[in-house]
Each structure stands twice: as structure tokens, then as C-alpha cells.
Amino acid sequence: MDGKQNIKLNIGGKSYQLGIDPAKEEMYRLAEREVNARASRFGKAKVDGFAMQDCLAMSALELAISNIGMSRSREVGNEDVRELADIAQRIADYVDTLKL
């Protein structure tokens, strides 16, 4: 056995069979609920001409934008950490010159 677990997700009214790592089932279930909740919100907005596929596409767009925003905020945080490490190294180098 390859350690995969078969689960069925219902997204936008359509079922999908997936083989996943059992440890990740909760994450998949939460993602299923999140996508469906967002698609439902777009559906309730009653945008002219929007079918379920459009609601799912807009949900995917929202989630992608959110993901990119989080990635960028982590990059900024990482840059801050690198800058602080550089400052710490310069201070250590300066202290070493005082010991001579």
C-alpha cells in the first residue's frame, strides 16, 4: 500500500475522488468547505450570467490573491530577519575590533 487514503470531496455540486495522505484529510475537508462557502457567496450575489463555474473561478481567484498576499508578507518578514542578522553581524564585527 502506498499510504494513500481515498476520499470524496464535493465542490460546487460535483464529486471528486482523491487519493491523499491520511494526515492531510482535515486540510482537504476545510479547503472543500472554504471553496464551497466562497462559491455560495458569489452565487447569492446573483451576478448576471454567473454559473457555478464562474462562482468557482472567482473563488479560486480570491484564494490565489490571499495566498499571494501571505507569501509576500512572509517575504517581507524574511527580508527583515536578514537585515537584522546583517546588523547583528556588523555589531559583532565592531565589538571584535574593540577587543584588540
N, C-alpha and C positions, 0 to 999 in steps of 0.2 A: 504494500500500500504506500502511496506517495504522500500520505499525511494530509490530503485534501478532504474537505467536507463539502458535500453538495448542499446548497441552499437555494431557495427560490425567492426572488425579490419581485415585487410588483411596483413598477414605476410607470406612472401615467396611464394606469389601467392595463398594462401589458406585463406578463410574467417573464422573468428571465432566470434560467438555471445557471448557477455559477459554482465552480469548484474553487473553494477558498481555504486558506489557512484557518483552522478552527479558532485560533486565538484572536482572529480579526472579525469574527462574526458580529460582535456587538457594534463595531465600527461600521460595517456594511449596513446593519439594520438602522443605525442612526442616520447614515447617509441616505438610505431609502426614504426615511421619514422626512428628512430635510428637503430633499428634491421634490417629493410629493407636496409638501406644505407650500413651498415656493411656487410650484406649478399651479396649485389650487388658488393661491393668492392672485396670480396673473389671470386665471380663469374667472375668478369672481370680479375682476376689474372690467370684464366684458369689453375688451378691446375689439373693435370691429375687425372681423376677418381672422381672429386668432383661433386656431385649432389647438388641440392638446400638444401637437408637435411644436407649435410656436411658443406655448407656455413653457414647455420643457427646454426649448432653446434659450429663452430669456432667463430661465432658472440657471441653466449652465453658464450663461454669461455672468450673472450675478455672482455665482460661486467662484468663477475664474477671477473676476475682479477682486473679490475678497481674498482669494489665495495669493494673487499678485501683491496686493496691499500688505499682507502679512509677511510675505517674502522680502519685500522692500524694507519693511520696518526692521526685520531681523538683520538685513544687510547694513542698515544704518547703525544698529546696535553693535554689530561686529566691527564696523569701522571705528566706532567709539572705543571699543575694547582694544583694538590695535593701536589707536592713538594713545590711549592711556599706558599701554605696555611700552610704547616708544618713549613716552615721557618718563616712565619709571626707569627705563634703561639709561636715559640721559642723566637722570639724577644719580643713579648708581655710579655711572662713569665719573661724574663730577665729584662725588664723595670719595671715590678711589684716588682722584688727583689730590685731594686734601690730605690724604694719609701719607703722602710721600714726604 
